[in-house]
Amino acid sequence: MATLWNKQRKVAFFIFLTFSSLFVSLQLFSVLSSMLGAVMLGFLINKRWLELTVVLAGYIGIVSYVNLVAINVFFPLVFLAMTYLINSLFKNIDKGALFFLVTVVLSLFFLLVVGVMEIKSGYVSQILSATKAEMTQMTEVFKQVMTPKEISEYLAYAQSLLERYHIFFALLQIVFFTFLNLALLPYLFDTLPVTLSESFYKMKIPYYGIWGINFGLILYLFKTGTIAIYGINAVLFFLSIYFIQGLSLFTAFFRKYGIPFYISLLFFTMFLINQAMWLLLSIAGIVDSQFNIKKYLKEA
C-alpha cells in the first residue's frame, strides 16, 4: 500500500473521500462510489491486484453493512467489467467509441435487469409511486407562494413528466456516470493505454449513434401509446450522448481561445439547466461527430 501513497496520492485521496463521505450522507456516498469504477479499472489495467482487491472488498463490505440496495450500487462493478471487456476486444477503439459502446451496453443491461424486476415484483411501479408521493409532499413548501390550483397543476405536470420520461431520467444517470468515470481515469492514473488516456476535449463519439435517434423518432411519429413513449425516450437518450460530444467541442473551443475557467463554468451551467441550450449543444455534438469541427479549431 506504500506504493499507492507514494505514486498515486490522487487515487488514494479519492478513495478516502468516497469512503469517508458515508459519514456525511448516504446519498453523497452513493454518488461518489459510482465513480469507483474508474479507480478499479485503473488498478486492473495496471495489474495492481492488491489495491484492486482492497478497494473492491471495502466497497462490497460497506454496501453490505449499510444495506444499500439501490440499482446504482452495482454500477461500478458492471462498468468495470464492461469497459475492460470492450477495451480488450477492440484494441484500436478510440475513447469516444468506447464511451458510446459502454453507455449503450450498460443501458441495455440496466433495462433488462429492471424489466425482469418489474415483472417479478413491480419494482418500477413501486419506485414511481414512491417518487410521486415525495413530489406531493414537496409541494407543501409552495403553499405560501402558490394557490391550491397552481400547486395542483404544477404537481400534475411534474408527475406526467415523470410518468412519460422516467426511462430517460434513469438512463441519463448511466450516461453521466459513464462519462465521469472515463473522464476521471486519466487524471487518477499516469500509466494507461492511449485509448483511455485520451483527453476529454479530443473525444469523438461515432456518428452511427444518429440511427438510434432516427429509430426513436420513427416510433414516436408513427406509433401511439407506450411504443411512442419508448421512442421519445430513445431520442432523448441518444441526444444526451451527443450532448457530451457538444461539451467536448465547446471545451476545445474554450481552450483554443484561452477563455477563463469561470466563464466556461458559467456556460456549462447554462447548457445543463436550459432545455433549449441542452438541445442545441446535443445538435452541435452530432455535427462535430460527423464533420470533426475540433479539427478545424486546431488548424485555426
Contacts in CASP RR format, 6 or more apart in sequence:
PFRMAT RR
TARGET T0000
AUTHOR 0000-0000-0000
METHOD contacts of the structure
MODEL  1
MATLWNKQRKVAFFIFLTFSSLFVSLQLFSVLSSMLGAVMLGFLINKRWL
ELTVVLAGYIGIVSYVNLVAINVFFPLVFLAMTYLINSLFKNIDKGALFF
LVTVVLSLFFLLVVGVMEIKSGYVSQILSATKAEMTQMTEVFKQVMTPKE
ISEYLAYAQSLLERYHIFFALLQIVFFTFLNLALLPYLFDTLPVTLSESF
YKMKIPYYGIWGINFGLILYLFKTGTIAIYGINAVLFFLSIYFIQGLSLF
TAFFRKYGIPFYISLLFFTMFLINQAMWLLLSIAGIVDSQFNIKKYLKEA
1 50 0 8 1.000
1 51 0 8 1.000
1 54 0 8 1.000
3 48 0 8 1.000
4 11 0 8 1.000
4 12 0 8 1.000
4 48 0 8 1.000
4 51 0 8 1.000
5 12 0 8 1.000
8 188 0 8 1.000
8 189 0 8 1.000
10 187 0 8 1.000
10 188 0 8 1.000
11 39 0 8 1.000
11 188 0 8 1.000
11 189 0 8 1.000
14 35 0 8 1.000
14 39 0 8 1.000
14 184 0 8 1.000
14 188 0 8 1.000
15 36 0 8 1.000
15 39 0 8 1.000
15 55 0 8 1.000
17 32 0 8 1.000
18 29 0 8 1.000
18 32 0 8 1.000
18 33 0 8 1.000
18 35 0 8 1.000
18 36 0 8 1.000
19 29 0 8 1.000
19 58 0 8 1.000
19 62 0 8 1.000
21 28 0 8 1.000
21 29 0 8 1.000
21 32 0 8 1.000
22 29 0 8 1.000
22 62 0 8 1.000
22 66 0 8 1.000
26 66 0 8 1.000
26 68 0 8 1.000
29 62 0 8 1.000
30 68 0 8 1.000
30 70 0 8 1.000
30 72 0 8 1.000
30 73 0 8 1.000
33 59 0 8 1.000
33 63 0 8 1.000
33 73 0 8 1.000
33 76 0 8 1.000
34 72 0 8 1.000
34 75 0 8 1.000
34 76 0 8 1.000
34 177 0 8 1.000
34 180 0 8 1.000
34 181 0 8 1.000
35 76 0 8 1.000
35 177 0 8 1.000
35 180 0 8 1.000
35 181 0 8 1.000
35 184 0 8 1.000
36 55 0 8 1.000
36 59 0 8 1.000
36 76 0 8 1.000
37 75 0 8 1.000
37 76 0 8 1.000
37 77 0 8 1.000
37 79 0 8 1.000
37 80 0 8 1.000
37 181 0 8 1.000
38 180 0 8 1.000
38 181 0 8 1.000
38 182 0 8 1.000
38 184 0 8 1.000
38 185 0 8 1.000
38 188 0 8 1.000
39 55 0 8 1.000
39 188 0 8 1.000
40 52 0 8 1.000
40 55 0 8 1.000
40 56 0 8 1.000
40 76 0 8 1.000
40 80 0 8 1.000
41 79 0 8 1.000
41 80 0 8 1.000
41 83 0 8 1.000
41 84 0 8 1.000
41 181 0 8 1.000
41 185 0 8 1.000
41 196 0 8 1.000
42 48 0 8 1.000
42 185 0 8 1.000
42 188 0 8 1.000
42 189 0 8 1.000
42 192 0 8 1.000
43 49 0 8 1.000
43 51 0 8 1.000
43 52 0 8 1.000
43 55 0 8 1.000
44 52 0 8 1.000
44 80 0 8 1.000
44 84 0 8 1.000
45 84 0 8 1.000
45 189 0 8 1.000
45 192 0 8 1.000
45 193 0 8 1.000
45 196 0 8 1.000
46 189 0 8 1.000
46 191 0 8 1.000
46 192 0 8 1.000
59 76 0 8 1.000
62 68 0 8 1.000
63 73 0 8 1.000
71 110 0 8 1.000
71 113 0 8 1.000
71 114 0 8 1.000
72 173 0 8 1.000
72 177 0 8 1.000
75 106 0 8 1.000
75 174 0 8 1.000
75 177 0 8 1.000
78 106 0 8 1.000
78 109 0 8 1.000
79 102 0 8 1.000
79 106 0 8 1.000
79 177 0 8 1.000
79 178 0 8 1.000
79 181 0 8 1.000
82 102 0 8 1.000
82 105 0 8 1.000
82 106 0 8 1.000
82 109 0 8 1.000
83 98 0 8 1.000
83 102 0 8 1.000
83 181 0 8 1.000
83 182 0 8 1.000
86 93 0 8 1.000
86 98 0 8 1.000
86 101 0 8 1.000
86 102 0 8 1.000
86 105 0 8 1.000
87 93 0 8 1.000
87 98 0 8 1.000
87 193 0 8 1.000
87 195 0 8 1.000
87 196 0 8 1.000
90 97 0 8 1.000
90 98 0 8 1.000
90 101 0 8 1.000
93 101 0 8 1.000
93 195 0 8 1.000
94 195 0 8 1.000
94 198 0 8 1.000
94 203 0 8 1.000
94 204 0 8 1.000
95 182 0 8 1.000
95 195 0 8 1.000
95 196 0 8 1.000
95 198 0 8 1.000
95 202 0 8 1.000
95 203 0 8 1.000
96 203 0 8 1.000
96 204 0 8 1.000
96 205 0 8 1.000
96 206 0 8 1.000
97 205 0 8 1.000
97 206 0 8 1.000
98 182 0 8 1.000
98 195 0 8 1.000
98 196 0 8 1.000
99 178 0 8 1.000
99 179 0 8 1.000
99 182 0 8 1.000
99 203 0 8 1.000
99 205 0 8 1.000
99 241 0 8 1.000
99 244 0 8 1.000
100 205 0 8 1.000
100 206 0 8 1.000
100 209 0 8 1.000
100 241 0 8 1.000
102 178 0 8 1.000
102 182 0 8 1.000
103 174 0 8 1.000
103 175 0 8 1.000
103 178 0 8 1.000
103 179 0 8 1.000
103 241 0 8 1.000
106 174 0 8 1.000
106 178 0 8 1.000
107 171 0 8 1.000
107 174 0 8 1.000
107 175 0 8 1.000
107 237 0 8 1.000
110 170 0 8 1.000
110 171 0 8 1.000
110 174 0 8 1.000
111 167 0 8 1.000
111 171 0 8 1.000
114 123 0 8 1.000
114 124 0 8 1.000
114 170 0 8 1.000
115 123 0 8 1.000
115 124 0 8 1.000
117 123 0 8 1.000
117 124 0 8 1.000
118 124 0 8 1.000
118 125 0 8 1.000
124 166 0 8 1.000
128 162 0 8 1.000
128 163 0 8 1.000
128 166 0 8 1.000
131 162 0 8 1.000
132 159 0 8 1.000
132 162 0 8 1.000
135 155 0 8 1.000
135 158 0 8 1.000
135 159 0 8 1.000
135 162 0 8 1.000
136 155 0 8 1.000
139 151 0 8 1.000
139 154 0 8 1.000
139 155 0 8 1.000
142 150 0 8 1.000
142 151 0 8 1.000
142 154 0 8 1.000
143 151 0 8 1.000
146 154 0 8 1.000
162 169 0 8 1.000
164 229 0 8 1.000
164 232 0 8 1.000
165 232 0 8 1.000
165 233 0 8 1.000
165 236 0 8 1.000
167 229 0 8 1.000
167 230 0 8 1.000
167 233 0 8 1.000
167 237 0 8 1.000
168 232 0 8 1.000
168 233 0 8 1.000
168 236 0 8 1.000
168 237 0 8 1.000
168 240 0 8 1.000
171 233 0 8 1.000
171 237 0 8 1.000
171 240 0 8 1.000
172 237 0 8 1.000
172 240 0 8 1.000
175 237 0 8 1.000
175 240 0 8 1.000
175 241 0 8 1.000
175 244 0 8 1.000
179 244 0 8 1.000
182 196 0 8 1.000
183 200 0 8 1.000
185 192 0 8 1.000
185 196 0 8 1.000
185 197 0 8 1.000
186 192 0 8 1.000
186 196 0 8 1.000
186 197 0 8 1.000
186 198 0 8 1.000
186 199 0 8 1.000
200 248 0 8 1.000
200 251 0 8 1.000
201 248 0 8 1.000
201 251 0 8 1.000
201 252 0 8 1.000
201 255 0 8 1.000
201 294 0 8 1.000
202 248 0 8 1.000
202 252 0 8 1.000
202 294 0 8 1.000
203 244 0 8 1.000
203 245 0 8 1.000
203 248 0 8 1.000
204 245 0 8 1.000
204 248 0 8 1.000
204 288 0 8 1.000
204 289 0 8 1.000
204 292 0 8 1.000
204 294 0 8 1.000
205 241 0 8 1.000
205 242 0 8 1.000
205 244 0 8 1.000
205 245 0 8 1.000
205 285 0 8 1.000
205 289 0 8 1.000
206 289 0 8 1.000
207 286 0 8 1.000
207 289 0 8 1.000
207 290 0 8 1.000
209 238 0 8 1.000
209 241 0 8 1.000
209 242 0 8 1.000
210 238 0 8 1.000
210 286 0 8 1.000
210 289 0 8 1.000
212 234 0 8 1.000
212 235 0 8 1.000
212 238 0 8 1.000
213 234 0 8 1.000
213 235 0 8 1.000
213 238 0 8 1.000
213 239 0 8 1.000
215 231 0 8 1.000
215 234 0 8 1.000
216 230 0 8 1.000
216 231 0 8 1.000
216 232 0 8 1.000
216 234 0 8 1.000
216 235 0 8 1.000
217 231 0 8 1.000
217 235 0 8 1.000
219 227 0 8 1.000
219 228 0 8 1.000
219 230 0 8 1.000
219 231 0 8 1.000
219 234 0 8 1.000
220 228 0 8 1.000
220 231 0 8 1.000
220 232 0 8 1.000
220 235 0 8 1.000
223 231 0 8 1.000
239 279 0 8 1.000
239 282 0 8 1.000
240 282 0 8 1.000
242 282 0 8 1.000
242 283 0 8 1.000
242 285 0 8 1.000
242 286 0 8 1.000
242 289 0 8 1.000
243 271 0 8 1.000
243 278 0 8 1.000
243 281 0 8 1.000
243 282 0 8 1.000
243 285 0 8 1.000
245 284 0 8 1.000
245 285 0 8 1.000
245 286 0 8 1.000
245 288 0 8 1.000
245 289 0 8 1.000
246 281 0 8 1.000
246 282 0 8 1.000
246 284 0 8 1.000
246 285 0 8 1.000
246 288 0 8 1.000
247 268 0 8 1.000
247 271 0 8 1.000
247 281 0 8 1.000
248 285 0 8 1.000
248 288 0 8 1.000
248 294 0 8 1.000
249 284 0 8 1.000
249 285 0 8 1.000
249 288 0 8 1.000
249 293 0 8 1.000
249 294 0 8 1.000
250 264 0 8 1.000
250 267 0 8 1.000
250 268 0 8 1.000
250 271 0 8 1.000
250 281 0 8 1.000
250 284 0 8 1.000
251 264 0 8 1.000
252 294 0 8 1.000
252 297 0 8 1.000
252 298 0 8 1.000
253 259 0 8 1.000
253 297 0 8 1.000
254 263 0 8 1.000
254 264 0 8 1.000
254 267 0 8 1.000
256 297 0 8 1.000
256 298 0 8 1.000
256 300 0 8 1.000
270 277 0 8 1.000
271 277 0 8 1.000
271 278 0 8 1.000
271 281 0 8 1.000
272 278 0 8 1.000
287 293 0 8 1.000
288 294 0 8 1.000
END
